Structure formats: C-alpha cells, structure tokens
Amino acid sequence: MLSWGRHRNASILKNRRVVFNIKGNDYRLVVSVAYRFQAVYVKFIGTHKEYDAIDAETVEMED
C-alpha cells in the first residue's frame, strides 16, 4: 500500500495528484496515483519556477 506519511515534502491535490518537493524545494515532481494498482505516473518534473507556470491538477508530460 502506498503511504505518504514519511514524505513530509509532499502535498496531496485533487484529481489523485501528489506534488513532491525535491532537493530542498528546488524542484517539483507531480505524479498521478493509481491507488488500485499501487502505481504512480509522472505528470511533470521541473524547477520551482517552471512549476509556478503550470496547473498541477491537469498537467501532462510532453513527449
């Protein structure tokens, strides 16, 4: 089972999304969680400045 309790630098959003602060809040990782399958899908990874320009609840990785 996925547990976010030990990830103090994570924020749970709507739409099964979770944002992780990485490297002292320099980077952000946005994932979508498929709880049923215990899987996560990367939706965005970038700097804090790049994160400020996106909507974390709807962003999708570009190919």
N, CA and C of each residue as an Amber inpcrd file, in Angstrom:
protein
   189
   0.8340000  -1.1790000   0.0000000   0.0000000   0.0000000   0.0000000
   0.8810000   1.2470000   0.0000000   0.5100000   2.2350000  -0.7900000
   1.2520000   3.4860000  -0.8420000   1.0060000   4.2880000   0.4270000
   2.0520000   4.8270000   0.9840000   1.9440000   5.6270000   2.1970000
   2.7100000   6.9260000   2.0020000   2.0390000   8.0500000   2.2160000
   2.6780000   9.3550000   2.0550000   3.1440000   9.8940000   3.4010000
   2.8990000   9.1740000   4.4900000   3.2320000   9.6540000   5.8230000
   4.6990000   9.9820000   6.0160000   5.5890000   9.2740000   5.3660000
   7.0090000   9.5200000   5.5700000   7.5730000  10.5640000   4.6100000
   6.7450000  11.0670000   3.7060000   7.1800000  12.0660000   2.7280000
   6.6530000  13.4270000   3.1490000   7.3730000  14.0760000   4.0330000
   6.9140000  15.3510000   4.5790000   6.9580000  16.4640000   3.5530000
   7.6340000  16.2530000   2.4480000   7.7240000  17.2730000   1.3980000
   6.7720000  16.9640000   0.2610000   5.6200000  16.4020000   0.5850000
   4.6210000  16.0860000  -0.4300000   3.3000000  16.7570000  -0.0820000
   2.5770000  17.1750000  -1.1380000   1.2490000  17.7650000  -0.9640000
   0.2680000  16.9820000  -1.8030000  -0.8450000  16.5830000  -1.2000000
  -1.8760000  15.8440000  -1.9270000  -2.8600000  16.8530000  -2.5060000
  -3.1010000  16.7250000  -3.8150000  -4.0200000  17.6150000  -4.5260000
  -5.2680000  16.8540000  -4.9380000  -6.1870000  17.5370000  -5.6130000
  -7.3490000  16.8920000  -6.2170000  -6.8850000  16.0330000  -7.3870000
  -7.8080000  15.2550000  -7.9190000  -7.5510000  14.5110000  -9.1510000
  -6.4530000  13.4550000  -8.9710000  -6.3360000  12.8990000  -7.7370000
  -5.3420000  11.8520000  -7.4350000  -3.9200000  12.3050000  -7.7240000
  -3.6440000  13.5780000  -7.5680000  -2.3110000  14.1260000  -7.8320000
  -1.5670000  14.3850000  -6.5270000  -0.2630000  14.1820000  -6.5870000
   0.6100000  14.4710000  -5.4500000   1.8080000  15.2540000  -5.9750000
   2.2010000  16.3040000  -5.2530000   3.3570000  17.1150000  -5.6070000
   4.4370000  16.8740000  -4.5580000   5.6260000  16.5040000  -5.0270000
   6.7690000  16.3040000  -4.1460000   7.7470000  17.4580000  -4.3350000
   8.2340000  18.0090000  -3.2370000   9.3040000  18.9980000  -3.2620000
  10.6110000  18.2230000  -3.1850000  11.4940000  18.4820000  -4.1440000
  12.7380000  17.7160000  -4.2530000  13.9290000  18.6570000  -4.1140000
  14.9840000  18.1500000  -3.5050000  16.2460000  18.8810000  -3.3440000
  16.0270000  20.2460000  -2.6940000  15.4900000  20.1890000  -1.5020000
  15.3030000  21.4280000  -0.7470000  14.3600000  22.4030000  -1.4000000
  13.3260000  21.8810000  -2.0710000  12.3070000  22.7050000  -2.7200000
  12.7990000  23.3650000  -4.0070000  13.9410000  22.9250000  -4.5590000
  14.4310000  23.4700000  -5.8320000  13.6460000  22.9130000  -7.0160000
  13.1570000  21.6820000  -6.8830000  12.4400000  21.0110000  -7.9690000
  11.1110000  20.4950000  -7.4690000  10.1850000  20.3090000  -8.4110000
   8.8680000  19.7590000  -8.0940000   8.6050000  18.5630000  -9.0030000
   8.0130000  17.5410000  -8.4150000   7.5910000  16.3440000  -9.1340000
   6.1010000  16.1950000  -8.9110000   5.3340000  16.1460000 -10.0100000
   3.8880000  15.9470000  -9.9200000   3.5940000  14.5590000 -10.4640000
   2.8820000  13.7710000  -9.6760000   2.5030000  12.4310000 -10.1080000
   1.0040000  12.2550000  -9.9600000   0.4750000  11.3270000 -10.7430000
  -0.9020000  10.8820000 -10.6030000  -0.8340000   9.4990000  -9.9910000
  -1.6760000   9.2450000  -9.0080000  -1.6190000   7.9820000  -8.2800000
  -2.7970000   7.1050000  -8.6750000  -2.4800000   5.8770000  -9.0880000
  -3.4990000   4.8610000  -9.3520000  -3.5030000   3.9490000  -8.1230000
  -4.2820000   4.3270000  -7.1200000  -4.2650000   3.6260000  -5.8430000
  -4.6090000   2.1470000  -6.0040000  -5.5560000   1.8560000  -6.8510000
  -5.9860000   0.4610000  -7.0480000  -4.8410000  -0.4260000  -7.5080000
  -3.9750000   0.1250000  -8.3660000  -2.8550000  -0.6480000  -8.9150000
  -1.5410000  -0.3770000  -8.1890000  -1.5710000   0.4940000  -7.1960000
  -0.3890000   0.8970000  -6.4460000   0.7190000   1.3570000  -7.4040000
   0.3310000   2.2620000  -8.2900000   1.2560000   2.7860000  -9.3060000
   1.1750000   4.3060000  -9.3230000   2.2780000   4.9240000  -9.7300000
   2.2880000   6.3660000  -9.9240000   2.7440000   6.6690000 -11.3460000
   2.1990000   7.7300000 -11.9090000   2.5250000   8.1640000 -13.2680000
   3.0730000   9.5820000 -13.1930000   4.2570000   9.7880000 -13.7180000
   4.8730000  11.1150000 -13.6900000   4.1320000  12.0210000 -14.6640000
   3.6910000  13.1640000 -14.1580000   2.9760000  14.1490000 -14.9690000
   3.8210000  15.3800000 -15.2550000   4.7700000  15.6680000 -14.3420000
   5.6140000  16.8540000 -14.5160000   6.8170000  16.7250000 -13.5940000
   7.9570000  17.1850000 -14.0820000   9.1290000  17.3780000 -13.2350000
   9.8450000  18.6180000 -13.7470000  10.1660000  19.5220000 -12.8470000
  10.8260000  20.7520000 -13.2640000  11.1960000  21.6100000 -12.0650000
  11.7290000  22.7720000 -12.3630000  12.1430000  23.6970000 -11.3110000
  10.9110000  24.3020000 -10.6380000  11.1370000  24.9240000  -9.5110000
  10.0670000  25.5990000  -8.7990000   9.4470000  26.6810000  -9.6960000
  10.2770000  27.4050000 -10.4280000   9.7870000  28.4560000 -11.3310000
   8.9100000  27.8600000 -12.4410000   9.3340000  26.7440000 -13.0280000
   8.5320000  26.0810000 -14.0660000   7.2130000  25.5710000 -13.4890000
   7.2750000  25.0660000 -12.2700000   6.0690000  24.5680000 -11.5980000
   5.0470000  25.6880000 -11.4200000   5.5100000  26.8740000 -11.0910000
   4.6080000  28.0100000 -10.8900000   3.8280000  28.3730000 -12.1530000
   4.3090000  27.9390000 -13.3240000   3.6630000  28.2790000 -14.5950000
   2.6690000  27.2150000 -15.0730000   2.4810000  26.1350000 -14.3020000
   1.5830000  25.0610000 -14.7310000   0.4190000  24.9160000 -13.7520000
  -0.5890000  24.1530000 -14.1710000  -1.6690000  23.7540000 -13.2890000
  -1.4010000  22.3060000 -12.8950000  -0.9820000  22.0790000 -11.6740000
  -0.5690000  20.7540000 -11.2190000  -1.6930000  19.7350000 -11.2640000
  -2.9300000  20.1730000 -11.2570000  -4.0560000  19.2530000 -11.2690000
  -4.4070000  18.7540000 -12.6650000  -3.8430000  19.3850000 -13.7180000
  -4.1930000  18.9720000 -15.0810000  -2.9810000  18.7310000 -15.9860000
  -1.7840000  19.0790000 -15.5390000  -0.6050000  18.9800000 -16.3880000
  -0.3460000  17.5340000 -16.8160000   0.1510000  17.3690000 -18.0280000
   0.5380000  16.0720000 -18.5620000   1.9600000  16.1700000 -19.1060000
   2.7240000  15.0920000 -18.9900000   4.0910000  15.0650000 -19.5400000
   4.0140000  15.2110000 -21.0520000   4.9510000  15.9860000 -21.5930000
   5.0460000  16.1170000 -23.0410000   5.9660000  15.0270000 -23.5640000
   5.6970000  14.5550000 -24.7590000   6.5380000  13.5220000 -25.3780000
   7.8240000  14.1250000 -25.9030000
